[in-house]
């Protein structure tokens, strides 16, 4: 009887709180934000006090179709997968199969970084906290659109350059979460997909969610990813499989299911009477393992007083309120999950475009529930985004510097051949029907033709649409005697560092 009375009071208090938020006005704001940002579509879910209090889709699932997304529409959540990976590892610790302080090499002998001595020191906690000394996104060219197995990706990590001292900085590393996935599979004898499905998706009844594009089956409630051209027009692009890197970003979900995930996390691992992970694990994942500097003199837009990374989660505060969050970026899809645990409040925003108002929507919602001033986050952040976009002149500057009318110094016959980069593998330059082609050994979705740019540089013309980069050049290098020695990439973008794959000619 006491339990029933408690639940009734809880339901009433939640309903009363929800009444303080004008959901019609909130709905109107999100709808207008979707239009203002010119993003094809998005879905939003809000959780308060253990209940889903709002979930809705906006815009279009595909710019070529009129179907509107809803709360069950699937989107790639990308790096929001990392929290699931950390939670699986927490369960393995509780089961006695691993320890947070275990050396990674004790489980994966082939794991190696830039320094053999440091490689022997890396622990499971290090994998999940971005502190091993690699630069942000460094080495992502190894796995991106790659057909390499997870183990083959891990084995190439030793060729990624060191960016800072071991445990002496922060560098967001997808590679370390890929390694964590390989370790999970080694310890359990099951795939990452099997682990996350059995351990979380099934218990939470996340029935929409899949871990591979191969699992869509007959489900047509799937958003289409979109890229954006130079005229700010959205165009549909194909889904790309991330099956070999599922532990860093492979989950595909809906706001309805992700709301269930937020409820579990804000209930500290307990669903009904079932404890999926303990309060000890909760504390370990939500304590700072890698802290960031913040401006204590002039606060940032969210008034942050501290910030850092736990295990699979970014940690900090939102105007003094403890905040747990993460973002995700997939080809043509951006997402965010943001929680204020002390307020038992969570927001998830999933989108199907690259110009995405995820934070603008999330912050506006948090403000409504916190009864803060009605700041127009969408307007402010859209203006900031557009200014940044105009200021990014890297491609325009390169195109303007092109010296037209030049001829290649190196003959075509001299540059045709195989080039090797330890971090990646082989590139083949071949001629087909009089046109030079660049063949990527492990990533056929990056195969391209080469158009003369100037001297011994060629413009890379992608055969498949690319979401994160467009213009780029490849230059053939030679020694003092005109002998071809290698090739170098120049593909300006913020996510994939192709210069790490500069290759040497294979004799």
C-alpha positions in Angstrom: 0.0 0.0 0.0 2.8 2.4 0.9 4.5 1.6 -2.4 1.3 2.4 -4.3 0.8 5.7 -2.4 4.5 6.6 -3.1 4.1 5.9 -6.9 0.9 8.0 -7.0 2.6 10.9 -5.3 5.5 10.6 -7.7 3.2 10.6 -10.7 1.3 13.6 -9.4 4.5 15.6 -8.7 5.9 14.8 -12.2 2.6 15.9 -13.8 2.6 19.1 -11.7 6.2 19.8 -12.8 5.4 19.1 -16.4 2.6 21.6 -16.2 5.1 24.3 -15.5 6.6 23.7 -19.0 4.6 25.0 -21.9 5.0 21.9 -24.2 3.0 23.6 -27.0 5.4 26.5 -27.0 8.3 24.1 -26.8 7.0 22.1 -29.7 6.6 25.3 -31.7 10.2 26.3 -30.9 11.7 23.0 -32.0 9.7 23.0 -35.2 10.9 26.5 -36.0 14.5 25.6 -35.2 14.4 22.6 -37.5 13.3 25.0 -40.3 15.7 27.8 -39.5 18.7 25.4 -39.5 17.6 23.8 -42.7 18.1 20.4 -41.4 16.0 17.7 -43.1 14.7 16.1 -40.0 15.1 15.4 -36.3 13.5 13.7 -33.3 13.5 14.9 -29.7 12.8 13.0 -26.4 12.6 14.4 -22.9 12.7 12.4 -19.7 11.7 13.8 -16.3 11.6 12.0 -13.0 11.8 8.6 -14.6 9.1 9.2 -17.2 9.1 10.1 -20.9 7.2 13.4 -20.9 7.8 14.4 -24.5 8.8 12.7 -27.7 8.2 13.8 -31.3 9.7 14.0 -34.8 10.1 17.0 -37.1 10.8 17.6 -40.8 11.5 14.8 -43.2 13.1 11.4 -42.9 14.5 12.0 -46.4 14.5 15.2 -48.4 13.2 13.3 -51.4 10.2 12.1 -49.5 7.4 13.6 -47.4 7.4 11.1 -44.5 7.9 12.8 -41.1 10.0 11.1 -38.5 8.6 10.2 -35.1 9.7 9.0 -31.7 10.5 5.5 -33.1 12.5 6.6 -36.2 16.0 5.2 -36.3 19.1 7.4 -36.5 22.8 6.6 -35.9 23.7 7.7 -32.4 27.4 7.3 -33.3 29.6 8.2 -30.3 26.7 8.0 -27.8 27.5 4.3 -28.1 30.6 4.9 -26.0 28.5 5.1 -22.8 27.1 1.6 -23.6 30.7 0.3 -24.0 31.7 1.7 -20.7 28.6 0.2 -19.0 29.3 -3.3 -20.5 32.9 -3.0 -19.1 31.4 -2.1 -15.7 29.3 -5.2 -15.7 32.4 -7.3 -16.6 34.2 -5.8 -13.6 31.3 -6.7 -11.4 31.3 -10.2 -12.8 35.0 -10.5 -11.9 36.0 -11.0 -15.5 38.2 -7.9 -15.7 39.4 -5.1 -13.4 39.4 -1.4 -14.2 43.2 -1.4 -13.6 43.9 -4.4 -15.8 46.6 -3.9 -18.3 45.1 -4.0 -21.8 48.0 -6.1 -23.1 47.1 -8.8 -20.6 43.9 -9.3 -22.6 45.0 -8.2 -26.0 48.7 -9.0 -26.5 48.7 -7.4 -29.9 47.7 -4.0 -28.5 50.5 -1.5 -29.0 50.8 2.3 -29.2 53.6 4.7 -30.2 55.9 3.5 -27.4 56.3 -0.2 -26.3 56.9 0.9 -22.7 53.7 3.0 -22.5 51.8 0.3 -24.3 52.4 -2.0 -21.4 51.0 0.6 -18.9 47.7 1.3 -20.6 44.7 0.1 -18.5 41.0 -0.4 -19.2 40.2 2.9 -17.5 42.7 4.6 -19.8 40.9 3.2 -22.9 37.7 4.8 -21.8 39.0 8.3 -20.7 40.9 9.7 -23.7 44.2 10.1 -21.9 46.7 7.8 -23.6 48.5 10.5 -25.6 46.8 10.4 -29.0 45.4 13.5 -30.5 41.7 14.1 -31.0 40.4 12.0 -33.9 44.0 11.0 -34.7 44.1 7.6 -36.5 40.5 7.7 -37.5 41.6 7.3 -41.1 42.5 3.7 -40.2 38.9 2.6 -39.6 36.7 5.1 -41.4 34.7 3.3 -44.1 37.3 0.5 -43.8 36.8 -3.2 -44.5 39.5 -4.0 -41.9 38.5 -6.2 -39.0 38.5 -4.8 -35.5 41.7 -6.6 -34.7 43.4 -5.3 -37.8 42.4 -1.8 -36.9 43.9 -2.2 -33.4 47.1 -3.6 -34.8 47.7 -0.4 -36.8 47.4 1.9 -33.8 51.1 1.7 -33.1 51.7 3.9 -36.2 49.5 6.8 -34.9 51.8 9.6 -33.7 52.0 10.6 -30.1 50.4 14.0 -29.4 51.1 14.6 -25.7 52.4 12.8 -22.6 50.8 9.6 -21.4 48.0 10.5 -19.0 49.0 14.1 -19.3 46.3 15.6 -21.5 43.1 14.9 -23.5 42.7 13.6 -27.0 39.3 12.2 -28.0 40.2 8.7 -29.3 37.8 6.5 -31.2 40.6 4.0 -31.5 40.7 3.4 -27.7 37.0 2.6 -27.7 37.5 0.3 -30.6 40.1 -1.5 -28.5 37.7 -1.7 -25.6 35.2 -3.4 -27.9 37.9 -5.9 -28.9 38.7 -6.6 -25.3 35.0 -7.1 -24.4 34.7 -9.6 -27.3 37.9 -11.4 -26.1 36.8 -11.7 -22.5 33.2 -12.7 -23.2 33.7 -14.8 -26.3 30.7 -12.9 -27.8 30.5 -10.0 -30.3 29.9 -6.5 -29.1 26.5 -6.7 -30.7 25.6 -9.7 -28.7 26.9 -8.1 -25.5 25.0 -4.8 -25.8 21.9 -6.6 -26.9 21.8 -9.1 -24.1 23.1 -6.8 -21.4 21.1 -3.6 -22.2 18.9 -3.5 -25.3 16.8 -6.5 -24.2 16.5 -5.7 -20.5 15.5 -2.1 -21.3 13.1 -3.2 -24.0 14.9 -1.0 -26.5 13.0 -2.7 -29.3 13.7 -0.1 -32.0 17.5 -0.3 -31.6 19.9 -2.2 -33.8 23.7 -2.4 -33.9 24.2 -2.7 -37.7 22.6 -1.4 -40.8 22.3 -5.0 -41.8 19.6 -5.3 -39.0 17.1 -2.9 -40.5 15.2 -5.8 -42.0 11.7 -4.7 -43.0 11.7 -1.6 -40.8 11.1 1.4 -43.0 11.0 3.9 -40.1 14.7 4.7 -40.7 15.9 8.2 -41.3 18.2 8.9 -44.3 21.5 10.5 -43.7 22.2 13.8 -45.5 25.3 15.8 -46.5 25.2 19.5 -47.5 26.7 21.0 -50.7 28.4 24.4 -51.0 25.1 26.1 -51.6 23.7 24.7 -48.3 21.4 22.3 -50.0 20.9 18.9 -48.3 21.2 15.8 -50.3 20.7 12.2 -49.3 23.7 9.9 -48.9 23.9 6.1 -48.3 24.1 4.5 -44.9 27.7 3.3 -44.2 28.3 0.2 -42.2 30.4 0.6 -39.0 30.3 -3.1 -38.1 34.1 -3.3 -37.4 33.9 -0.4 -35.0 30.6 -0.9 -33.2 31.9 -0.2 -29.7 32.9 3.4 -30.6 29.8 4.3 -32.6 27.8 1.5 -34.1 24.4 1.8 -32.3 21.4 3.0 -34.3 18.4 4.0 -32.1 15.3 6.1 -31.6 14.6 8.9 -29.1 12.0 6.6 -27.5 14.7 3.9 -26.8 17.4 6.4 -25.8 14.9 7.9 -23.3 14.8 4.5 -21.7 18.6 4.5 -21.6 18.6 7.9 -19.9 16.1 6.7 -17.3 18.3 3.8 -16.5 21.4 6.0 -16.1 19.7 8.6 -13.9 18.3 5.7 -11.8 22.0 4.6 -11.4 21.8 1.3 -13.2 18.5 0.0 -11.7 15.5 -0.9 -13.8 12.5 -1.9 -11.8 13.9 -4.5 -9.4 16.8 -5.3 -11.7 20.3 -3.8 -11.0 22.2 -3.7 -14.3 25.2 -2.0 -12.8 26.1 -1.0 -9.2 26.4 2.4 -7.6 30.1 1.8 -7.4 30.2 1.5 -11.2 27.9 4.5 -11.5 30.3 6.6 -9.5 33.3 5.4 -11.4 31.8 6.2 -14.8 30.5 9.6 -13.6 33.7 10.7 -11.8 36.3 12.7 -13.6 39.2 10.6 -15.0 40.4 13.4 -17.3 39.7 17.0 -16.5 39.7 20.0 -18.9 40.6 23.6 -18.2 37.7 26.0 -18.1 37.8 29.8 -18.1 37.2 30.7 -14.4 37.3 34.5 -15.2 34.8 34.6 -18.0 32.2 31.8 -18.1 31.3 30.1 -21.3 27.8 30.1 -22.8 26.6 27.4 -20.3 28.3 28.9 -17.3 30.6 25.9 -16.8 32.7 25.8 -13.6 34.4 22.5 -14.4 34.5 20.0 -17.2 36.1 16.7 -18.1 35.6 13.1 -19.2 34.6 10.1 -17.0 34.3 6.7 -18.6 32.2 7.0 -21.7 30.6 10.3 -20.6 31.5 14.0 -20.7 31.0 15.6 -17.3 30.6 19.1 -16.1 27.9 21.5 -15.1 25.1 23.6 -16.8 24.8 26.8 -14.9 25.9 25.0 -11.7 23.8 21.9 -12.3 25.7 18.7 -12.6 25.5 17.6 -16.2 26.3 14.3 -17.9 26.4 14.3 -21.7 27.8 13.0 -24.9 27.5 13.8 -28.6 27.7 11.7 -31.7 28.7 12.3 -35.3 28.0 9.8 -38.1 28.0 10.4 -41.9 25.1 12.7 -42.3 23.7 12.4 -38.7 24.5 14.4 -35.5 23.1 13.6 -32.0 23.3 14.6 -28.4 22.3 13.1 -25.0 22.2 15.5 -22.1 21.2 14.8 -18.5 21.0 16.8 -15.3 20.9 13.9 -12.8 20.1 16.0 -9.8 17.0 17.3 -11.6 16.2 13.8 -12.9 16.0 15.5 -16.3 17.3 14.2 -19.7 17.1 15.3 -23.3 18.0 13.4 -26.5 18.1 15.0 -29.9 18.7 12.8 -33.0 19.1 14.4 -36.5 19.7 13.4 -40.1 21.9 16.3 -41.3 25.3 17.7 -40.7 24.2 21.3 -39.9 22.5 20.2 -36.7 20.9 22.3 -33.9 21.3 19.5 -31.3 22.8 21.7 -28.5 20.5 24.6 -29.3 17.4 22.4 -28.8 18.8 20.6 -25.7 19.8 23.9 -24.0 16.5 25.5 -24.7 14.7 22.5 -23.2 17.0 22.5 -20.1 16.3 26.1 -19.6 12.5 25.6 -19.7 12.6 22.9 -17.0 15.1 25.0 -14.9 12.8 28.0 -15.3 15.8 30.0 -16.6 15.5 33.1 -18.8 14.2 32.3 -22.3 17.4 32.7 -24.2 17.0 32.0 -27.9 19.8 29.4 -28.2 18.8 28.6 -31.8 19.2 32.1 -33.1 22.5 32.7 -31.2 24.1 29.4 -32.2 22.9 29.5 -35.8 24.5 33.0 -36.2 27.7 31.6 -34.6 27.7 28.5 -36.9 27.1 30.6 -40.1 30.0 33.0 -39.1 32.3 30.0 -38.5 31.3 28.5 -41.9 32.0 31.8 -43.7 35.4 32.1 -41.9 36.5 28.6 -43.0 38.3 29.5 -46.2 40.7 26.6 -46.3 39.2 25.1 -49.5 38.7 28.5 -51.2 42.3 29.5 -50.5 43.7 26.3 -51.9 41.6 26.6 -55.1 42.6 30.3 -55.5 46.3 29.3 -55.3 46.0 26.9 -58.2 48.5 27.7 -60.9 46.6 27.0 -64.0 48.1 26.0 -67.3 51.0 24.0 -65.8 52.0 20.6 -66.9 53.0 17.6 -64.7 56.8 17.4 -64.2 56.6 13.7 -63.5 55.4 11.6 -66.4 52.2 9.5 -66.0 54.2 6.3 -66.4 56.4 7.2 -63.5 53.6 7.9 -60.9 51.6 4.8 -61.8 52.3 2.1 -59.2 51.8 1.1 -55.5 52.4 3.3 -52.5 52.4 2.2 -48.9 51.6 3.8 -45.5 52.2 1.7 -42.4 49.2 3.2 -40.7 46.9 2.2 -43.5 48.3 -0.1 -46.1 48.5 0.2 -49.9 47.3 2.8 -52.4 47.4 1.9 -56.1 47.6 4.6 -58.8 46.4 3.1 -62.1 45.1 4.3 -65.4 41.7 3.4 -66.7 40.5 4.8 -70.1 43.2 7.5 -70.0 42.2 8.7 -66.5 44.3 8.2 -63.4 42.6 6.4 -60.5 43.5 6.2 -56.8 42.5 2.8 -55.4 42.3 2.5 -51.6 43.2 -1.0 -50.5 40.8 -1.2 -47.5 38.3 1.5 -48.2 36.8 1.2 -51.7 34.2 3.8 -50.7 37.1 6.3 -50.9 38.2 5.2 -54.4 38.7 8.3 -56.6 39.8 9.6 -59.9 42.7 12.1 -60.2 42.4 15.3 -62.2 45.5 17.4 -62.8 45.6 20.4 -60.5 49.0 22.0 -61.0 52.5 20.6 -61.5 52.6 17.2 -59.7 49.5 17.8 -57.7 46.1 16.2 -58.6 42.6 17.0 -57.4 41.0 14.0 -55.7 37.5 13.4 -57.2 35.5 11.0 -55.0 33.4 8.4 -56.7 31.1 8.2 -53.7 29.5 11.2 -51.8 31.5 12.2 -48.7 29.8 13.8 -45.7 32.9 15.2 -43.9 35.2 16.4 -46.7 35.0 17.4 -50.3 37.9 19.1 -52.1 41.4 17.7 -51.7 44.6 17.2 -53.5 47.3 14.5 -53.8 50.9 15.4 -54.6 53.5 13.0 -55.9 56.9 13.5 -54.3 60.3 13.0 -56.0 63.9 13.1 -55.1 66.6 15.4 -56.5 66.9 13.1 -59.5 63.3 13.0 -60.5 62.6 9.6 -59.0 59.1 9.2 -57.5 59.4 8.6 -53.8 55.8 8.9 -52.4 52.6 10.8 -52.3 51.1 13.2 -49.8 47.5 14.2 -49.1 46.0 17.6 -48.5 42.2 17.2 -47.7 41.1 20.1 -45.5 38.5 19.0 -42.9 38.1 18.8 -39.1 37.6 15.1 -38.6 39.9 12.9 -40.7 43.6 13.6 -41.0 44.6 12.1 -44.3 48.1 13.5 -43.9 48.7 10.7 -41.4 48.5 8.4 -44.5 51.2 10.0 -46.6 52.7 7.0 -48.4 56.1 5.9 -49.8 56.5 4.4 -53.2 56.8 0.6 -53.2 59.6 -0.6 -55.5 
